[in-house]
Amino acid sequence: MRRLALVLLLAAALLPLRLQAQDATPLDSALTAALDSRLDEYFAALEREPIQVKIGECDFMLESCDDPLVKQYVAVRIYDHFLGSKVMGDEAVAVHMVDDWFVPGKVAMYSDIDLMNAKIYAQFHRSSLIGMEAPVLTLRDIDGSAVPAPAAGAVSVLFFYDTSCSKCKLETLRLNGFLPEVDVPLEFYAIYTGAFKEQWQDYITFRWDIDCPSVKIHHVWDPELESDFQVLYGVLQTPQMLLIDRNGIIVGRSLDTEALAKLLPTLFEQPYEYGAEPSTELFDTLFGDGEPSAANILETAQYIKDRALERSDSVLCRHMLGDMMYYLMDTPGEEYKLALHTFITLYVKGDPAMWSSPSDQQRVVRPAEVCMDLLDRVPVGSRIPKVKVRGVLLKGEGPVDLSALRTRNLRRLRGNPSYILFHTPGCSSCDAELDAVQGVFAKEPGARVLLVNPEENGMELLDTFDLSVLPFALKMDRKGTVQGKYISFL
């Protein structure tokens, strides 16, 4: 998501509306029509973005509206759009608008009735959004025995239907064709939402007469509404179908049989080995010799994502982006690390639904979190910490004596500029950087280079700098402000 482009797109429509609104008159229909057109473009640009990005962008949009009338109009349009969206998961944005904008009174809806309806909608959807832990229902089978749903430790489908619902009958027919073909273990709960036992029994007899070797079908109901399933799972109408993974997390809602067929196999995939040699070779070929700019690296990432999604291949998209993250993590160079920080922000933290499986949580999300912690240490533009280290200070060309150690305060190097090179004996890459250090003084006579072996210092260095991979070098100005990280003298 390129926020600047979206902001400019929106600003062109907001400006005349602000001018109109300042006159304290109702917003002109011609102007609101123009705004609607721009908002539709804005929503289209957001369509493929993760839910958290959509929420953040909508919040940013509203915070950019200074006039109350404009803010109200935009807020209601956002709510209406995501309320009626056909994109799975978009209801989370509508719930967010109710909980964070309308109910607290930051923005008023047009009437008390509108607000009441919005509160009801949020109440019926808040507990069953994608990514949330599925509420456990206690339902009854036809003999009255208690049946918990969903099943613990198993992939489950909850299908809410009514015997008098024509859409439910059609979906049941589709499921009758799909479920016998399922070749993975599945707990399927056919949940009758009505209260007429004879009709329910007839429906089971004549419409659920199928043989499913891999699927265990549970015919259950709750005629007394004791489980509160309507509120917990947003069953305002039928049919309603949800998919829950082994960990009890909702991964699909408002599904039809076709969507279920596409989503179900992703929960049974074998863990993918990210960063394997073939992927490394691929990215070596893509980026060629030398070091590309961070912008070029990120353009490649976006191209990969766009092409995969155009093919509706979310698995390919996930594997390629995961491979690329590992490649950026393992590749030295300032531009690669700059790109990695933005990459994780956009494609890992910014798209949690893509990495929702336990395997991807372990293999992608957690390494990304650790990596971000390291990348954020001593950021460019900050002052070097007041840390005392044992190292060798070079002030000009000449022989390097690594045994000439002295304790120094990093804030007092006072070079023009100053460099710190963290290295370790026996590392060929470190030795190559040490050999190249002499070239600094020919270009920058006032430079100072401090050579630091972390093994000759305490744990404080490991907690302050990203020393996960050596060599690691950074550059500072005379005042100790960090000007560059992950640099190379080669």
C-alpha positions in Angstrom: 0.0 0.0 0.0 1.5 3.3 -1.0 -0.2 5.6 1.4 1.1 8.8 -0.2 -0.7 8.0 -3.5 -4.0 7.2 -1.6 -3.8 10.4 0.5 -3.3 12.5 -2.6 -6.2 10.7 -4.2 -8.4 11.4 -1.2 -7.2 15.0 -0.7 -8.5 16.1 -4.2 -12.0 15.1 -3.1 -11.8 16.3 0.5 -10.7 19.9 -0.2 -13.9 21.2 -1.9 -16.0 19.4 0.7 -14.1 21.1 3.5 -14.7 24.5 1.9 -18.4 23.6 1.5 -18.7 22.3 5.0 -17.2 25.4 6.5 -20.3 27.3 5.5 -22.3 25.1 8.0 -24.7 24.0 5.2 -25.5 20.5 4.2 -22.9 18.9 1.9 -23.9 19.5 -1.7 -24.9 16.3 -3.6 -22.6 17.1 -6.5 -19.7 17.3 -4.2 -20.6 14.1 -2.3 -21.0 12.3 -5.6 -17.4 13.4 -6.5 -16.2 12.2 -3.1 -18.1 8.9 -3.5 -16.2 8.3 -6.8 -12.8 9.0 -5.1 -13.7 6.8 -2.1 -14.6 4.0 -4.5 -11.2 4.3 -6.0 -9.7 4.3 -2.6 -11.6 1.2 -1.5 -10.5 -0.6 -4.7 -6.9 0.2 -4.0 -7.3 -1.3 -0.5 -9.1 -4.4 -1.6 -6.1 -6.8 -1.6 -4.5 -5.3 1.5 -4.6 -7.2 4.8 -7.3 -6.3 7.3 -5.0 -4.5 9.7 -3.7 -2.3 6.8 -7.3 -1.5 5.8 -8.2 -0.5 9.4 -5.1 1.6 9.6 -5.8 3.3 6.3 -9.4 4.1 7.2 -8.3 5.5 10.6 -5.7 7.6 8.9 -8.3 8.8 6.4 -10.7 9.9 9.1 -8.0 11.6 11.2 -7.2 13.6 8.0 -10.7 15.0 8.0 -10.8 18.3 10.0 -14.4 19.2 9.4 -17.1 17.3 11.4 -19.5 17.1 8.4 -16.9 15.6 6.1 -15.6 13.3 8.8 -19.2 12.0 9.4 -19.9 11.5 5.7 -16.6 9.6 5.2 -17.0 7.5 8.3 -20.5 6.3 7.3 -19.3 5.6 3.8 -16.4 3.5 5.2 -18.8 1.6 7.4 -21.4 1.0 4.7 -18.7 -0.2 2.2 -17.2 -2.8 4.5 -20.6 -3.8 5.9 -21.6 -4.9 2.4 -18.2 -6.1 1.1 -17.9 -9.5 -0.5 -14.3 -9.9 0.5 -13.9 -12.4 3.3 -12.8 -10.8 6.5 -13.8 -7.2 5.6 -16.5 -7.3 8.3 -13.7 -6.7 10.8 -13.3 -3.2 9.5 -17.0 -2.5 9.9 -16.9 -3.8 13.5 -13.8 -1.6 14.1 -15.7 1.5 12.9 -18.5 0.8 15.4 -16.2 0.0 18.3 -13.6 2.8 17.8 -15.5 5.6 16.1 -19.3 5.5 16.5 -19.8 4.1 19.9 -17.1 6.3 21.6 -18.7 9.3 19.9 -15.7 10.4 17.8 -18.1 10.4 14.9 -21.9 10.5 15.0 -24.1 8.3 12.8 -27.0 10.0 11.1 -29.6 8.7 13.6 -30.0 6.8 16.8 -31.6 4.0 14.8 -28.5 3.7 12.6 -26.3 3.6 15.7 -28.5 0.9 17.3 -28.3 -1.2 14.1 -24.6 -0.8 14.0 -24.2 -1.8 17.6 -26.3 -4.9 16.9 -24.2 -5.8 13.8 -20.9 -5.4 15.8 -22.3 -7.5 18.7 -23.2 -10.3 16.3 -19.8 -10.4 14.5 -17.3 -9.3 17.1 -16.7 -12.9 18.5 -16.2 -14.7 15.2 -13.9 -12.6 13.1 -11.1 -14.2 11.1 -8.1 -14.9 13.2 -10.0 -15.1 16.5 -10.3 -18.1 18.7 -13.5 -19.9 17.9 -16.1 -19.9 20.7 -17.0 -23.5 21.8 -20.7 -24.3 21.7 -22.5 -27.0 23.6 -25.1 -28.4 21.2 -27.4 -31.4 21.2 -27.6 -34.4 18.9 -30.9 -35.8 17.9 -31.0 -38.0 21.0 -30.3 -35.1 23.3 -26.7 -35.8 24.1 -24.3 -32.9 24.5 -21.9 -32.3 21.6 -19.1 -29.6 21.8 -18.4 -27.7 18.6 -15.8 -27.1 17.2 -13.7 -30.2 17.9 -10.6 -29.7 19.9 -7.4 -30.4 18.0 -9.1 -31.0 14.7 -10.1 -29.0 11.6 -13.8 -28.3 11.9 -16.5 -26.8 9.7 -19.6 -25.2 11.3 -22.5 -25.1 8.9 -25.6 -23.3 10.2 -28.8 -23.9 8.2 -32.6 -24.0 8.4 -34.9 -26.5 6.8 -37.1 -23.9 5.3 -34.2 -21.9 3.7 -33.9 -22.4 0.0 -30.3 -21.2 -0.1 -29.5 -23.7 2.6 -31.0 -26.5 0.5 -28.9 -25.5 -2.4 -25.7 -25.3 -0.3 -26.5 -28.7 1.3 -26.7 -30.2 -2.2 -23.3 -28.7 -3.1 -21.9 -30.1 0.2 -23.3 -33.5 -0.6 -21.2 -33.5 -3.8 -18.0 -32.1 -2.1 -17.8 -33.9 1.3 -17.5 -37.5 -0.1 -14.5 -36.3 -2.1 -12.6 -34.8 0.9 -9.5 -36.9 1.6 -8.4 -35.2 4.8 -9.8 -35.7 8.4 -12.6 -33.2 9.0 -15.2 -32.7 11.7 -18.3 -31.3 10.0 -21.1 -29.9 12.2 -24.4 -29.5 10.4 -26.2 -27.2 12.8 -30.0 -26.9 12.5 -31.0 -23.4 13.7 -34.7 -24.1 14.0 -36.9 -25.8 16.6 -39.0 -28.4 14.7 -37.6 -31.8 15.4 -39.6 -33.8 12.8 -38.7 -31.4 10.0 -35.1 -31.7 11.1 -35.2 -35.5 11.1 -36.7 -35.5 7.6 -34.0 -33.1 6.4 -31.3 -35.4 7.7 -32.9 -38.5 6.2 -33.5 -37.1 2.7 -30.8 -34.4 2.3 -27.8 -35.7 4.3 -27.8 -39.3 3.1 -24.1 -39.4 2.0 -21.1 -41.6 2.7 -17.9 -39.6 3.7 -14.9 -41.8 4.6 -12.8 -38.9 5.9 -15.5 -36.6 7.2 -17.3 -37.1 10.5 -20.7 -35.4 10.2 -22.4 -34.2 13.4 -26.1 -33.4 13.2 -26.8 -31.1 16.1 -29.1 -28.3 17.1 -30.0 -25.9 20.0 -33.7 -25.4 20.0 -33.6 -23.5 23.4 -30.9 -21.2 22.1 -28.8 -21.9 25.2 -25.5 -21.8 23.4 -26.0 -18.2 22.1 -24.7 -19.3 18.8 -26.4 -16.5 16.9 -24.3 -13.9 18.7 -21.1 -15.9 19.1 -21.0 -16.8 15.4 -23.0 -14.0 13.8 -25.8 -16.1 12.5 -28.2 -13.4 11.5 -29.3 -15.4 8.5 -28.7 -18.8 7.0 -26.7 -20.4 5.5 -23.6 -19.5 7.5 -20.4 -21.6 7.2 -17.1 -21.2 9.1 -13.8 -23.1 8.9 -11.7 -23.5 12.1 -8.2 -24.9 12.1 -6.6 -27.4 14.5 -5.7 -24.7 17.0 -9.3 -23.5 17.2 -8.7 -20.3 15.2 -11.3 -19.1 12.7 -9.7 -19.1 9.2 -12.8 -18.7 7.1 -16.3 -17.3 7.5 -19.3 -16.7 5.3 -18.0 -19.5 3.1 -19.8 -21.3 0.3 -18.8 -24.8 -0.7 -16.5 -23.6 -3.5 -14.6 -21.3 -1.1 -14.4 -24.1 1.5 -12.9 -26.4 -1.2 -10.2 -23.9 -1.9 -9.4 -23.1 1.7 -9.5 -26.5 3.3 -6.4 -28.0 1.6 -4.2 -25.1 2.9 -4.8 -26.4 6.5 -3.2 -29.7 5.7 -0.1 -28.6 3.7 3.2 -30.0 4.8 5.5 -27.4 6.3 7.4 -25.6 3.6 11.1 -25.3 3.9 11.8 -21.5 3.5 15.1 -20.3 2.3 16.2 -23.6 0.6 19.0 -23.5 -1.9 16.9 -23.3 -5.0 15.2 -20.1 -3.7 18.6 -18.6 -2.9 19.8 -19.3 -6.4 16.6 -17.7 -7.8 17.1 -14.5 -5.9 20.8 -14.4 -6.7 19.8 -14.5 -10.3 17.1 -11.8 -9.9 19.4 -9.3 -8.1 22.5 -10.2 -10.1 26.0 -9.0 -9.2 26.4 -6.0 -6.9 23.9 -4.6 -4.4 20.5 -3.4 -5.7 18.8 -0.4 -4.1 16.3 -1.1 -1.3 13.6 0.4 -3.6 14.4 -2.2 -6.3 14.3 -5.0 -3.8 10.9 -3.9 -2.6 9.6 -3.5 -6.1 10.6 -7.1 -6.8 8.7 -8.2 -3.7 5.5 -6.4 -4.8 5.8 -7.8 -8.3 6.0 -11.3 -6.9 2.9 -10.7 -4.7 0.9 -9.1 -7.5 1.7 -11.9 -10.0 0.9 -14.7 -7.6 -2.4 -13.1 -6.6 -3.3 -12.5 -10.2 -3.1 -16.3 -10.6 -5.2 -16.6 -7.3 -2.3 -18.7 -6.0 -2.0 -17.7 -2.3 0.3 -20.6 -1.6 2.8 -19.6 -4.2 2.6 -16.0 -2.9 3.3 -17.1 0.7 6.2 -19.4 -0.3 7.9 -16.8 -2.5 7.6 -14.0 0.0 8.8 -16.3 2.8 11.8 -17.3 0.7 12.6 -13.7 0.0 12.5 -12.8 3.7 15.0 -15.5 4.4 17.2 -14.4 1.5 17.2 -10.8 2.8 18.0 -11.9 6.3 21.0 -13.9 5.1 22.4 -11.4 2.6 24.8 -8.8 3.9 24.6 -5.2 2.8 23.0 -1.9 3.8 20.4 -1.8 1.1 19.3 -5.4 1.8 18.8 -4.6 5.5 16.9 -1.4 4.7 14.7 -3.4 2.4 14.2 -6.1 5.0 12.8 -3.7 7.6 10.1 -2.4 5.2 9.6 -5.9 3.8 8.7 -7.4 7.2 6.5 -4.3 8.0 4.5 -4.7 4.7 4.4 -8.4 4.0 4.7 -10.2 7.3 3.4 -7.9 10.1 1.1 -6.2 7.6 -0.6 -9.4 6.5 -1.1 -11.7 9.5 -3.8 -13.7 7.8 -1.2 -15.0 5.2 0.9 -16.4 8.0 -1.8 -17.8 10.3 -0.8 -21.5 10.2 1.3 -22.8 13.2 4.1 -23.7 10.8 4.3 -20.2 9.4 4.0 -18.6 12.8 7.1 -20.5 13.8 9.1 -20.3 10.6 8.2 -16.8 9.4 6.4 -14.6 12.0 8.7 -15.3 15.0 12.0 -15.0 13.0 10.6 -11.8 11.6 9.9 -10.4 15.0 13.4 -11.3 16.2 14.8 -9.7 13.1 12.8 -6.5 13.6 14.2 -6.2 17.1 17.7 -6.5 15.8 17.2 -4.1 12.9 15.7 -1.4 15.2 18.7 -1.3 17.4 20.7 1.9 17.1 18.7 3.3 14.2 20.0 5.7 11.6 19.5 9.2 12.9 19.9 8.3 16.6 23.0 9.0 18.7 25.4 6.2 19.4 24.7 4.8 22.9 27.0 5.7 25.8 28.8 2.4 25.8 32.4 1.7 26.8 34.1 -1.0 24.7 37.5 -2.5 24.4 38.8 -2.0 20.8 41.6 -0.9 18.6 41.3 2.7 17.2 42.7 3.4 13.7 43.5 7.0 12.9 45.2 6.6 9.5 46.9 4.2 7.2 49.5 1.8 8.6 49.8 -1.6 10.2 47.0 -2.8 12.3 47.8 -4.3 15.8 44.7 -6.1 17.0 46.4 -6.6 20.4 46.6 -2.8 21.1 43.3 -2.8 23.0 42.0 0.2 24.9 38.6 0.9 26.6 36.8 3.8 24.9 33.4 5.6 25.1 31.7 5.3 21.7 30.3 8.9 22.2 33.8 10.3 22.2 35.3 8.9 19.0 35.1 12.4 17.3 36.1 11.2 13.9 35.1 13.0 10.8 33.4 10.6 10.3 33.8 7.7 12.7 33.3 4.0 11.9 32.8 1.0 14.2 33.6 -2.4 12.8 32.6 -5.4 14.8 34.5 -8.5 13.8 35.7 -11.9 15.0 38.8 -13.9 14.4 38.7 -16.8 12.0 35.9 -15.2 9.9 36.9 -14.8 6.3 34.4 -12.0 5.6 35.7 -10.1 8.7 39.2 -10.5 7.5 38.3 -9.1 4.1 36.7 -6.0 5.8 39.7 -5.5 8.0 41.9 -5.6 4.9 39.7 -3.0 3.2 39.6 -0.6 6.1 42.8 1.1 5.0 41.0 2.5 2.0 38.9 4.7 4.2 41.7 7.1 5.1 42.6 7.8 1.5 39.1 9.1 0.9 38.4 10.5 4.3 41.6 11.7 6.0 39.8 12.8 9.2 38.1 9.4 9.7 38.5 7.2 12.7 37.8 3.4 12.7 37.3 1.5 15.9 37.8 -2.3 15.6 35.8 -4.2 18.1 35.8 -7.9 18.8 32.6 -8.7 20.7 34.2 -11.7 22.3 36.5 -9.3 24.2 33.6 -7.3 25.6 30.6 -8.0 27.8 27.0 -8.9 27.1 26.0 -5.2 26.9 27.2 -5.1 23.3 24.9 -8.0 22.3 21.9 -6.3 23.8 22.7 -2.9 22.1 23.8 -3.8 18.6 22.7 -6.3 15.9 25.7 -8.7 16.2 23.8 -11.7 14.9 26.0 -11.8 11.8 29.6 -10.5 11.7 31.1 -8.4 10.3 28.8 -5.5 11.3 29.8 -1.9 10.6 28.2 1.4 11.2 29.1 5.1 10.5 28.7 8.2 12.7 29.3 11.9 12.3 31.4 14.0 14.6 28.5 14.3 17.1 28.0 10.6 17.3 24.8 10.5 15.2 24.5 7.2 13.3 24.5 7.9 9.5 24.6 4.3 8.2 24.4 0.7 9.3 25.4 -2.6 7.7 28.0 -0.8 5.6 30.9 -2.4 3.9 34.5 -1.2 3.3 35.0 -3.5 0.3 
